[in-house]
Amino acid sequence: MTVARRQLPLQRHLFLTLSFNLSTLLLATLSLIRRQPMLPECRTPDPTFAIPTFDVTPSDVEECVEELWEFQSAFHDCFTRSEPRAHFFDYMVGQLSPLARKSIEPMALHVEGGTIRGMQRFISDVPWDEEQMRWNYHQLVAEEMGEPDGILMFDETGFAKKGTASVGVARQYCGTLGKVENCQVGVFAAYASRQGYTLVDKRLFLPEGWWTEAYASRRAACQVPPEATFQSKPQLAATMLQAIAHERLLPFKYVVADCLYGNSPDFLDAVDACVGVTTFVAIPSETRCWLQRPCTEGKTYAYKGAIRAKRVVTADAPAPATVAAIAARLPASQWYRRTVSEGTKGPLAYVFARQRVTLCKEGLPDRTVWLVIKRTLGAEPVDAYYISNAPASTPLRTFVWLSGVRWAVEQCFEESKTELGMAHYEVRKYPGWPHHMLTTMLAHFFLWHLKVRLGKKSPSVDGVAAADVIGGRLAPAAPDDRRRPRLGGMGTAA
């Protein structure tokens, strides 16, 4: 005999559910609709991309003189007279020529109608609207390489010098030579995306000795601006980062740099001021941090008869450990073998680990970041340490990828020095150095422009075809179209 199941009226069934009302039913339904399925890391969107390698040389320019004229004409509004415009074109022709040495004298003799004295005055003495030139240049880079997830890279390179009369020259570490030598050092910003890489800004580093009274006459002879003050290399990089972020022309999502910048609070603060930007910077092995953020408390003390207060870590808090010590204590379960594509070196295998830590700054807890350790394989492994402000949910593959992208800025230096005479300059005055570096940056970018113009494609570093670049002829805009916004007619960037 089948017993019929008693059916409750709908109204009575609903009232049996405690705290039920129509609004809770609606919210519960919406939460079910909006809830996203949890996916394993291998199925989450992949933010990484391959940076194409370079396959255009100055020899490709021989048949593209008209293209070069059109390209450089986009900067004619940065000069007040026709003579410097002509010298600007001649200088770029010289840098893109097959000359073995690309200093002013051989370049002036190489181009038709060139004069050594005229080109020297153009580089060192003739006024340039550098802010306008940089604005125009960043517009071109944004048009051909700009992508929302672009990468800004900061690094320095040295230029060996024999004499002592050039601005900023001193005995200091020269990365090009790998030792302390008489040289000048420049700090540069580079931009990279799926479409290529190029240098986008530069600053000449003047050592602290150059700001002493003993160097006053040399600063005057080299025309160092009176209002200029000492800035460390990380501070120069922070200034460039702030300027690029302020002008809002180059889109970028990531900032990478080596440990000189990762160990600088000034540089890290500049990155933190860029909302939505992820930083990935190397740090020294002796950097101290905590696995758990320690508690702090106020403490009063007497100093010169006055009672003062300060924050200190509580007595029961553990002492901060170095990142090297933390890496040594990580269990084997936290290490993963991954392949990194590092440009011209090809794919290389490393083991990676990561850990959330709180950095120690002057004995107090500072920012909480990801600590990423990259270890070489072999009998004697070597660790490299990085920190990142990426969200806690960031997948490991993003850090693996970012650890292998700095080859692009190193390639900028190598290609510019090898092909374009970046280190062949013989200028002594302060204005001449940024002028030469700016034309070198433009010449390097012009080769990438030719890559687009000629429709060349490069294989990506991991063997997968790189993203197609957009072809088309670059037409110079009218001066008013490319001019930066001005405030009060004073020429400051808006």
C-alpha positions as CSV (number, residue, x, y, z in Angstrom):
1,M,0.0,0.0,0.0
2,T,1.5,3.3,-1.1
3,V,1.3,6.2,1.4
4,A,0.7,9.5,-0.2
5,R,3.3,12.1,0.7
6,R,1.7,15.1,2.4
7,Q,2.1,18.3,0.4
8,L,2.5,21.5,2.4
9,P,1.0,24.6,1.1
10,L,3.6,26.9,-0.4
11,Q,2.8,29.7,2.1
12,R,3.2,27.3,5.1
13,H,6.4,25.8,3.6
14,L,8.0,29.2,3.2
15,F,7.1,30.2,6.8
16,L,8.8,27.1,8.1
17,T,12.1,28.6,7.0
18,L,13.3,30.9,9.8
19,S,14.2,34.5,9.0
20,F,12.8,34.1,5.5
21,N,11.6,37.1,3.6
22,L,11.5,38.0,-0.1
23,S,14.6,40.2,0.1
24,T,16.8,37.3,1.5
25,L,15.5,35.0,-1.3
26,L,16.4,37.6,-3.9
27,L,19.9,38.2,-2.5
28,A,20.5,34.5,-2.2
29,T,19.5,34.0,-5.9
30,L,21.7,36.9,-7.0
31,S,24.7,35.5,-5.1
32,L,24.3,32.2,-6.8
33,I,24.1,33.9,-10.2
34,R,27.1,36.1,-9.6
35,R,29.4,33.6,-8.0
36,Q,32.2,32.7,-10.3
37,P,33.6,29.2,-10.4
38,M,37.0,28.7,-8.7
39,L,39.5,27.7,-11.4
40,P,43.0,26.1,-10.9
41,E,45.9,28.3,-11.8
42,C,46.4,26.5,-15.1
43,R,43.0,27.6,-16.2
44,T,43.1,31.3,-15.1
45,P,43.7,34.0,-17.7
46,D,47.4,34.2,-18.6
47,P,48.7,37.8,-18.4
48,T,52.1,37.0,-19.8
49,F,53.3,37.7,-23.4
50,A,56.5,37.3,-25.5
51,I,58.6,40.4,-26.3
52,P,59.8,40.1,-29.9
53,T,63.5,40.1,-30.7
54,F,65.2,42.7,-33.0
55,D,65.8,41.8,-36.7
56,V,66.4,45.2,-38.3
57,T,69.9,46.8,-38.7
58,P,71.1,50.2,-40.0
59,S,71.8,48.5,-43.4
60,D,68.0,48.3,-43.9
61,V,67.9,52.2,-43.8
62,E,69.9,52.6,-47.0
63,E,66.8,52.5,-49.2
64,C,64.6,54.3,-46.7
65,V,66.0,57.9,-46.6
66,E,62.6,59.4,-47.4
67,E,61.1,57.3,-44.5
68,L,63.7,58.7,-42.2
69,W,63.0,62.3,-43.3
70,E,59.3,61.8,-42.7
71,F,60.0,60.3,-39.3
72,Q,62.3,63.0,-38.0
73,S,60.1,65.8,-39.4
74,A,57.7,65.0,-36.6
75,F,60.2,66.8,-34.3
76,H,60.7,69.9,-36.4
77,D,58.5,71.9,-33.9
78,C,61.2,71.3,-31.3
79,F,63.6,73.6,-33.0
80,T,63.1,77.3,-33.8
81,R,65.2,77.5,-37.0
82,S,65.8,75.5,-40.1
83,E,69.5,75.0,-39.5
84,P,69.1,72.9,-36.4
85,R,66.4,70.9,-38.1
86,A,68.8,70.1,-41.0
87,H,71.5,69.2,-38.4
88,F,69.1,66.9,-36.6
89,F,68.4,65.0,-39.8
90,D,72.1,64.8,-40.6
91,Y,72.9,63.5,-37.1
92,M,70.4,60.7,-37.4
93,V,71.7,59.8,-40.9
94,G,75.2,59.6,-39.4
95,Q,74.0,57.4,-36.5
96,L,72.2,55.0,-39.0
97,S,75.2,55.0,-41.4
98,P,77.7,52.1,-41.7
99,L,80.5,54.2,-40.2
100,A,82.7,52.3,-37.8
101,R,82.9,55.3,-35.4
102,K,79.9,57.6,-35.0
103,S,81.3,60.7,-33.3
104,I,80.6,64.1,-34.7
105,E,83.6,64.5,-36.9
106,P,83.2,61.3,-39.1
107,M,79.4,61.8,-39.2
108,A,79.7,65.4,-40.3
109,L,82.2,64.4,-43.1
110,H,79.9,61.5,-44.1
111,V,76.7,63.5,-44.8
112,E,76.4,65.8,-47.8
113,G,76.9,69.4,-46.8
114,G,77.7,68.6,-43.2
115,T,80.1,70.7,-41.1
116,I,81.9,69.6,-38.0
117,R,81.5,73.0,-36.2
118,G,77.9,73.3,-37.1
119,M,77.0,69.8,-35.8
120,Q,79.0,70.4,-32.6
121,R,77.1,73.6,-31.9
122,F,73.9,71.8,-32.7
123,I,74.5,69.1,-30.0
124,S,76.0,71.2,-27.3
125,D,74.8,74.9,-27.7
126,V,71.7,75.2,-29.8
127,P,68.4,75.2,-27.7
128,W,66.2,72.2,-28.0
129,D,62.6,71.9,-26.7
130,E,63.4,68.7,-25.0
131,E,60.1,68.4,-23.2
132,Q,58.2,68.8,-26.5
133,M,60.6,66.3,-28.2
134,R,60.0,63.7,-25.5
135,W,56.2,64.3,-25.7
136,N,56.3,63.8,-29.5
137,Y,58.4,60.7,-29.1
138,H,56.2,59.1,-26.5
139,Q,53.2,59.7,-28.7
140,L,55.0,57.7,-31.5
141,V,56.0,54.9,-29.1
142,A,52.4,54.7,-27.8
143,E,51.0,54.6,-31.3
144,E,53.3,51.7,-32.5
145,M,54.1,49.8,-29.3
146,G,51.7,51.0,-26.6
147,E,49.6,48.3,-24.9
148,P,47.7,48.4,-21.6
149,D,49.9,45.8,-20.1
150,G,53.2,47.3,-21.3
151,I,56.3,47.1,-19.1
152,L,58.5,50.0,-17.9
153,M,62.1,49.0,-17.1
154,F,64.8,51.0,-15.4
155,D,68.5,50.4,-15.6
156,E,71.8,52.3,-15.8
157,T,74.8,51.9,-18.2
158,G,78.3,53.3,-18.1
159,F,80.4,55.1,-20.7
160,A,84.1,54.8,-20.2
161,K,86.0,58.2,-20.6
162,K,89.7,58.9,-20.6
163,G,89.7,62.6,-19.6
164,T,88.2,64.4,-16.6
165,A,86.6,67.4,-18.4
166,S,83.3,65.9,-19.4
167,V,80.3,66.5,-17.2
168,G,79.6,63.9,-14.6
169,V,82.8,61.9,-15.3
170,A,84.4,60.3,-12.2
171,R,85.9,57.0,-11.0
172,Q,82.8,55.0,-10.3
173,Y,81.4,51.5,-11.1
174,C,81.0,51.0,-14.8
175,G,78.6,48.1,-15.5
176,T,79.8,47.9,-19.1
177,L,83.4,47.1,-17.9
178,G,82.3,45.4,-14.7
179,K,84.7,47.4,-12.5
180,V,85.4,50.8,-11.1
181,E,86.7,53.0,-13.9
182,N,86.7,56.6,-15.1
183,C,83.3,56.9,-16.7
184,Q,80.0,58.6,-17.0
185,V,76.8,56.8,-15.9
186,G,73.3,57.3,-17.4
187,V,70.0,56.1,-15.9
188,F,67.4,55.0,-18.5
189,A,63.8,54.0,-18.8
190,A,62.8,51.5,-21.4
191,Y,59.3,50.4,-22.7
192,A,58.4,46.9,-23.9
193,S,55.3,45.2,-25.2
194,R,54.3,42.6,-27.7
195,Q,55.3,45.0,-30.4
196,G,58.9,45.6,-29.4
197,Y,61.1,47.5,-26.9
198,T,62.9,50.9,-26.9
199,L,64.4,53.4,-24.6
200,V,62.0,56.2,-23.7
201,D,63.8,58.5,-21.2
202,K,67.3,59.2,-19.8
203,R,69.1,61.1,-17.0
204,L,72.8,61.7,-16.5
205,F,74.0,60.7,-13.0
206,L,76.3,63.3,-11.4
207,P,78.2,61.7,-8.4
208,E,78.1,63.4,-5.0
209,G,81.6,64.8,-5.5
210,W,80.4,66.9,-8.4
211,W,78.1,68.8,-6.0
212,T,80.9,69.9,-3.7
213,E,82.5,73.4,-3.7
214,A,85.6,71.9,-5.2
215,Y,83.7,71.1,-8.4
216,A,81.9,74.5,-8.7
217,S,84.1,75.7,-11.5
218,R,83.7,72.4,-13.4
219,R,79.9,72.6,-13.1
220,A,80.0,76.1,-14.5
221,A,82.3,75.1,-17.4
222,C,80.0,72.2,-18.2
223,Q,76.9,74.3,-18.0
224,V,75.2,72.3,-15.3
225,P,71.9,74.1,-14.5
226,P,72.3,76.2,-11.3
227,E,69.0,74.8,-10.0
228,A,70.0,71.2,-10.4
229,T,70.8,69.2,-7.2
230,F,72.2,65.8,-6.4
231,Q,69.9,62.9,-7.1
232,S,70.8,59.2,-6.6
233,K,70.3,56.8,-9.4
234,P,67.0,55.4,-7.9
235,Q,65.8,59.0,-7.4
236,L,66.5,59.8,-11.1
237,A,64.5,56.7,-12.0
238,A,61.7,57.7,-9.7
239,T,61.7,61.2,-11.4
240,M,61.4,59.6,-14.8
241,L,58.6,57.2,-13.6
242,Q,56.6,60.1,-12.2
243,A,57.0,62.1,-15.4
244,I,55.9,59.2,-17.6
245,A,52.9,58.5,-15.4
246,H,52.0,62.2,-15.2
247,E,52.0,62.7,-19.0
248,R,49.7,59.7,-19.5
249,L,50.9,58.8,-23.0
250,L,52.6,55.5,-22.5
251,P,50.3,52.8,-21.1
252,F,51.9,50.4,-18.7
253,K,51.0,47.8,-16.1
254,Y,54.4,46.6,-14.9
255,V,57.6,48.2,-13.6
256,V,60.8,46.1,-13.3
257,A,64.3,47.0,-12.1
258,D,67.4,45.5,-10.5
259,C,68.3,45.6,-6.8
260,L,69.8,49.1,-6.9
261,Y,66.2,50.4,-7.4
262,G,64.5,47.6,-5.4
263,N,66.5,48.6,-2.3
264,S,65.4,52.3,-2.6
265,P,62.4,53.5,-0.6
266,D,62.2,56.6,-3.0
267,F,61.8,54.4,-6.0
268,L,59.3,52.0,-4.3
269,D,57.2,55.0,-3.1
270,A,57.1,56.3,-6.7
271,V,55.8,53.0,-8.0
272,D,53.2,52.8,-5.2
273,A,52.0,56.2,-6.3
274,C,51.0,54.7,-9.7
275,V,47.7,53.1,-8.9
276,G,47.1,49.7,-10.5
277,V,50.8,49.2,-11.4
278,T,52.6,46.0,-10.4
279,T,56.3,46.3,-9.5
280,F,58.8,43.4,-9.7
281,V,62.2,44.5,-8.5
282,A,65.3,42.7,-7.4
283,I,66.6,43.1,-3.8
284,P,69.9,42.3,-2.0
285,S,70.2,39.0,-0.1
286,E,70.6,40.8,3.2
287,T,67.2,42.6,3.0
288,R,65.3,41.9,6.3
289,C,61.7,41.0,6.7
290,W,59.1,39.2,8.8
291,L,56.9,36.3,7.8
292,Q,54.1,37.7,10.0
293,R,53.6,41.4,10.5
294,P,54.8,42.2,14.0
295,C,52.9,44.4,16.5
296,T,54.2,47.8,17.4
297,E,53.8,50.0,20.5
298,G,54.5,53.5,21.5
299,K,57.6,54.2,23.7
300,T,58.7,57.5,25.3
301,Y,62.3,58.4,25.9
302,A,64.3,61.5,27.0
303,Y,66.5,63.3,24.6
304,K,68.4,66.5,25.5
305,G,66.0,67.2,28.4
306,A,62.9,66.7,26.3
307,I,60.4,63.7,26.4
308,R,59.9,62.2,22.9
309,A,57.8,59.3,21.6
310,K,58.5,56.7,18.9
311,R,57.1,53.4,17.6
312,V,58.9,50.2,18.4
313,V,58.3,46.5,17.7
314,T,56.9,44.8,20.8
315,A,59.3,42.8,22.9
316,D,57.7,39.4,22.1
317,A,57.9,39.9,18.4
318,P,60.6,37.8,16.5
319,A,63.6,39.5,15.0
320,P,63.4,40.1,11.3
321,A,65.3,37.6,9.1
322,T,67.2,38.1,5.9
323,V,65.6,37.0,2.7
324,A,68.5,34.6,2.2
325,A,67.7,32.9,5.6
326,I,64.0,32.7,4.7
327,A,64.8,31.0,1.4
328,A,67.0,28.5,3.1
329,R,64.2,27.5,5.5
330,L,61.5,27.1,2.9
331,P,60.3,23.4,2.5
332,A,60.8,21.5,-0.7
333,S,57.0,21.6,-1.3
334,Q,57.2,25.4,-2.0
335,W,59.7,25.1,-4.8
336,Y,58.7,24.7,-8.5
337,R,60.8,24.1,-11.5
338,R,59.9,26.5,-14.3
339,T,61.3,27.6,-17.7
340,V,62.1,31.3,-18.3
341,S,62.4,32.8,-21.7
342,E,65.1,35.4,-21.5
343,G,65.5,36.9,-24.9
344,T,68.6,36.1,-26.8
345,K,69.6,33.5,-24.2
346,G,66.7,31.3,-25.0
347,P,64.6,29.2,-22.5
348,L,66.4,28.5,-19.3
349,A,65.2,26.4,-16.3
350,Y,65.2,27.6,-12.7
351,V,63.3,26.7,-9.5
352,F,61.1,29.3,-7.9
353,A,59.5,29.8,-4.5
354,R,57.4,32.6,-3.2
355,Q,56.3,33.8,0.3
356,R,54.3,36.7,1.6
357,V,56.5,38.9,3.9
358,T,56.6,42.3,5.6
359,L,59.7,44.3,4.9
360,C,61.7,45.8,7.7
361,K,62.5,49.5,7.4
362,E,64.6,51.2,10.2
363,G,63.5,48.4,12.6
364,L,59.8,48.8,12.0
365,P,57.4,46.9,9.7
366,D,56.9,48.5,6.3
367,R,55.1,47.3,3.2
368,T,53.8,43.7,2.8
369,V,54.9,42.2,-0.5
370,W,55.6,39.0,-2.3
371,L,59.1,37.7,-1.8
372,V,60.1,35.7,-4.9
373,I,63.2,33.5,-5.0
374,K,64.7,32.4,-8.3
375,R,67.3,29.6,-8.0
376,T,69.7,28.3,-10.6
377,L,70.0,24.5,-11.1
378,G,73.3,22.6,-10.6
379,A,75.6,21.5,-7.9
380,E,76.2,25.1,-6.6
381,P,72.8,26.9,-7.0
382,V,72.7,30.7,-6.8
383,D,69.6,32.6,-5.6
384,A,68.2,35.8,-6.9
385,Y,65.6,37.7,-4.7
386,Y,62.7,39.9,-5.8
387,I,59.8,41.7,-4.2
388,S,56.5,42.5,-5.8
389,N,53.4,44.5,-4.8
390,A,51.2,42.2,-6.9
391,P,47.9,41.1,-5.3
392,A,47.9,38.0,-3.0
393,S,46.0,36.1,-5.7
394,T,48.7,36.6,-8.4
395,P,49.7,33.2,-10.0
396,L,53.3,32.1,-9.9
397,R,53.7,32.2,-13.7
398,T,53.4,36.0,-13.6
399,F,56.5,36.2,-11.4
400,V,58.3,33.7,-13.5
401,W,57.6,35.7,-16.6
402,L,58.6,39.1,-15.0
403,S,61.9,37.6,-13.8
404,G,62.9,37.1,-17.5
405,V,61.9,40.4,-19.2
406,R,64.7,42.7,-18.2
407,W,66.8,41.4,-21.2
408,A,64.9,44.0,-23.3
409,V,66.5,47.0,-21.6
410,E,69.9,45.3,-21.8
411,Q,69.4,44.7,-25.5
412,C,68.5,48.4,-25.9
413,F,71.9,49.3,-24.6
414,E,73.7,46.6,-26.6
415,E,72.0,47.5,-29.9
416,S,72.4,51.3,-29.4
417,K,76.1,51.0,-28.5
418,T,76.9,48.5,-31.3
419,E,74.8,49.8,-34.1
420,L,74.1,53.5,-33.4
421,G,77.2,54.9,-31.7
422,M,75.6,55.5,-28.3
423,A,79.0,55.5,-26.6
424,H,80.9,57.3,-29.4
425,Y,80.0,60.8,-28.3
426,E,82.7,63.4,-27.4
427,V,80.5,66.1,-25.8
428,R,81.6,67.7,-22.6
429,K,78.8,70.1,-21.7
430,Y,75.7,69.1,-19.8
431,P,73.2,69.9,-22.6
432,G,75.1,67.8,-25.1
433,W,74.8,64.5,-23.2
434,P,70.9,64.3,-23.2
435,H,70.8,65.6,-26.8
436,H,73.0,62.8,-28.0
437,M,71.2,60.2,-26.0
438,L,67.8,61.4,-27.3
439,T,68.8,61.2,-30.9
440,T,70.2,57.7,-30.2
441,M,66.9,56.7,-28.7
442,L,65.0,58.0,-31.7
443,A,67.4,56.2,-34.1
444,H,66.8,52.9,-32.3
445,F,63.1,53.4,-32.3
446,F,63.2,54.3,-36.0
447,L,64.6,50.8,-36.7
448,W,61.6,49.4,-34.9
449,H,59.5,51.7,-37.0
450,L,61.1,50.2,-40.1
451,K,60.3,46.8,-38.8
452,V,56.6,47.8,-38.8
453,R,57.0,49.6,-42.2
454,L,58.7,46.6,-43.9
455,G,56.3,44.1,-42.3
456,K,59.0,42.0,-40.7
457,K,58.1,39.6,-38.0
458,S,60.3,38.1,-35.4
459,P,59.9,34.7,-33.7
460,S,59.2,35.1,-30.0
461,V,61.8,33.9,-27.5
462,D,60.0,30.7,-26.8
463,G,59.6,29.7,-30.4
464,V,56.0,30.7,-30.8
465,A,55.2,33.2,-33.5
466,A,55.1,36.7,-32.1
467,A,52.1,38.8,-32.4
468,D,51.7,40.6,-35.7
469,V,52.7,44.2,-35.8
470,I,50.5,46.8,-37.4
471,G,51.9,48.1,-40.7
472,G,51.4,51.5,-42.2
473,R,53.2,54.6,-43.1
474,L,53.9,57.1,-40.2
475,A,52.7,60.5,-41.3
476,P,54.0,63.5,-39.3
477,A,51.2,65.3,-37.7
478,A,50.8,69.1,-37.8
479,P,52.8,70.7,-35.0
480,D,49.7,71.6,-33.0
481,D,48.5,68.0,-33.1
482,R,51.6,66.8,-31.4
483,R,52.4,69.6,-29.0
484,R,52.0,68.8,-25.3
485,P,49.5,70.8,-23.2
486,R,50.9,74.0,-21.7
487,L,50.1,75.8,-18.6
488,G,50.2,79.6,-18.7
489,G,52.3,79.6,-21.7
490,M,55.4,78.5,-19.7
491,G,55.9,75.2,-21.5
492,T,55.3,72.9,-18.6
493,A,53.7,69.6,-19.2
494,A,50.1,69.4,-18.2
